[in-house]
Amino acid sequence: MGRAPPPSSASRLFCLRWRSGGRANGVVGCFGFLHAVLYEVQPYQLPLQSLNRSVMLLIEHQVRYELGRQPANTKLSSNKTVRRVYVRGGYVKWRALQLDTCNYSWGSEALTRKTGILDVVYNASNNELVRTQTLVKSAIVQVDAAPFKQWYLTHYGVDIGRKKKVIIAKKDATERKIEKRQQDRALDTHIEEQFGSGRLLACISTCPGQCGRADGYILEDKELEFYMKKLQRVQFLKGWECVQEDKGIDPPNLRYQFKQQ
């Protein structure tokens, strides 16, 4: 980009009066005009730039939104802690420091339930966030499957996750409704296996450090398969670390072999 054009005479006069306190006459006015020509005084109180490109910065006020605040680093804990933070424009953000329960949606069933977060299992950005159980956006967590399992039982009459079928006596009208719903019922095998263990893989879709919540959605279809492969690889490498002395295989070679598979 080229050099900025020189300011107009009106803007020079504006800057001249602003710098001299409104006294733009006599010696002060002459000095202010020369200063405007030599140092390229810009309007709107922008930083002043001289001919040798040296910048004279104006003083900035230490307002709240210009501070370098610490990250929230929301932890997984039963002691729920949320703080109110004032930000630019007079707005308010909610900074969650500790959370363990939030709302998670089941997209294929158009269902949302409040459930507990049990564990942080994967984070694409940093494994340290998994070790410290930090809740951030796009982190993969395990949530309690009990609220979704209870809804599925009342809506479809199927107790998923159990090998033996449970027969529940209901009225004829209720049975007809359930039979009609079961015609369009479709459940992924991976999700059914997770219901058996009582834990569902979910992804956090909100920013706990800005809205004070760790809401998200349950993983399904291709996205679920992708993260299951990631978790299998992590578990495989953890198992290798336990038996590396017995196997005697170099870590980079083992990682490469697993990647090729």
N, C-alpha and C positions, 0 to 999 in steps of 0.2 A: 504494500500500500504506500502511496506517496505521502508527501508532507501535507499537513492540514493547512488550508488557506488562512491567510491572516484575518484577524477579526475586523469587522466593519467599524466605521467611525463611531456609530452609536454605541456598539458594545464597548469600544475603548473608553468612551466618555462615561459609560455606566461603571466600568471597572475603575476608572480614574476617580470618580466621585466616591465609589465604595471604599477605595484604599485611602483616600485623603479625608474621609469623614464628611464629604459634601462640600469641601472647600476647593473648588476647581478653578481658582483664579490666582493670578500673580505667579510667584516663584513656585508655590506648591503645585499649581496646575501645570506649569511647564515641566516640572520634574516628573509629575505623574504621566504626562503624555510621552516623554522620552522613555520612561520605564515601560509603558505599554508597547512602544515600538521595538525596543531592544529585547525585551523578555517575552514577547508574544503573550500578553495577558489575555486569558480566556474568560468569557463570561460564565455565570452560574457557579462561581467559586470552585472551578476545577483546579487541579494541580498546575502550578506555573512552570513553564519550560523555557529555558534560556537558549541562546544560539548554539552553545556547545552541548546541548541535550542534557544538561543537568536539571534535575527535577527538585523543586522545593514543595514538599507536601504540606498541605494545610493540616491544622490540628483537628483530630477526630474526637468526638465525644465518646466516652466509654458507656454506651447504652447497653441494655441487657442482650439484645439480639446480635451484638458484635463480639460477644465473649466467645472464647473457644471452650465450649462445654465438653465435659467428659461423656463418653458413650454410656448408654443405659446398662448394657450387659445384663439383661434380664435373666435371672436364675430360676431354675425349677425348684420351687419350695412351697410348702403348704402355708407358710406365713405370707399371705397376700399383701403386697405393698405397692401402692400407686401414688405418685406425686404429681402435683400440678405445676406446670412450668409456663411462665409468660414469655411469649415470643414476639417477633416483629409484627407490627400492625395491630397490636393490642389483642391478638388471638391467644388462645390457650392450648397447650398440648399436655397430654397425660403420659407421664413417664413411668412405666411399670418396672419395678425393681425385682419383684418376686411374684410368680404366678404358678398356679397348678391346675386351674379349671377354666375352660373357655368353650365357645360354641364352635361346633364342627358340622359341616354339611355333607350329606350323602347325595351326590349329584344325580345319579341314575334313579333314585327314589324320591327326589325333591324333598328331602327331609333334613332338618337341622335340630340338633340336640345339644344340650350342655353336658359336657363330659370332662373327665379328668385327664390330664397329661401324665403319663407314666414314665416316659423315658425319651431322651434325645438320642437317636441312633445314627444319624448321618447329616453331614453338612458339606456341601460342595466346595465352600470357600476355605474352610480351615478345620482340621481334625481337633484342634485345641478347643473349639467351641463344643464339640461332642464330649470331650473329657470333662470339661467344666460344667456341662449341662446348661448351656446358655441358649435362651430362646431368641431367635432372630427370624427375619423373614426368609422364606424358602427353606427353612430347616425341616428335616424329616423326623417326625416324632411318632411315638406309640401312644394311642389313646385307649381309654376303657371302652370296650364294646358292649357293655351291659345296656345302656339306654337304647342303642340301635337294635340290639337283640330283642329287647322287650317290645319295641314297636313292631318289629317284624313278626313276632308271635301274635300280637293282637290284630295286625293288618292282614296277614296271609294265613295265619293259623299254623305256621311251621316254626318249630323250635330248631333253628339252625345251630350247627356245632355239636349236635348230639347224634349218636349213632342210632339209638332207639327212638322211635317215634312216640311222641306224647299225644294222647287223645284227650281233648278237652270237650266236655259236654257244653253245647251252646244251643240257643234257640234256632228254630228253622229259618227265620229271616236272616239271622246272622250267618248261618251256614251257607245260605244261598249267596250272600254278599262275598263271603270268603272264596267260594267256588268260582265265582265270576272273576275275582281278582287273580286267582291262581292261573287263569288261562293265559295272561300276559306276563306271568312272573318269570324272571330270568336272573340268575345269580351266578356271578363269576366263581370259578372253582378256587381261585387264589383267595378271594374274600371269604369264601366259606371255610377254608382252612384257618384263616385268621380268627374267625368267629369261634372256632374250636379252642383256640388258645386264649381267647378273651381279650386280645389286643389287636387293634387295627392300625395300619400305617397311614399316617396323615401328613399333610404339608401345611405349614403356617403361611398364610397369605396376607397377614397384616404386619404392621411394624409395632412391636410392643413398646418401643421407646418413644413413640409419637402418639399413638392412640390409646395406650394402656391396656391393650387386649392382644391375645395370641390366638385369634380365630383362624380357621383354615378349612380344609376339605379333605375327605378321605380319598386316597389314591385308588384309581381304577384303570383297567384296560392296559394300554401300552405304557402309560406312565408308571403304573404299579410294577409291570414286568421290568422296566428299566431300573427302578430303584431296588428291586429284589436282586437283580444281578449285581448291583453295586454293593449291597449288603453281603451277598455271598462272597464276593471278592475280599471284603474287609475281614469277614470271619475266617476265610481261608488263610489270609496273611497273618492274622492273629494266631491261628493254630500252628502256622509254620514257625513263629517266634518261640513257641513252647517246645518244639521238637527239633530246633535247628542243630543242636549239638549231636543228636542221634543221627539225623539224616546226612549232615555234612554237605549240604548244597548251598551254593553261593546265592545270596538274596537276589541280586539283579537277574540271574539266570532263571530263578524260580518265578519271579514276577513276569518275565518275558514269556515263559512257557504258559503261565496261566492266562496271559493276555491273548496269546495265539489261540487258545482253546475257545 
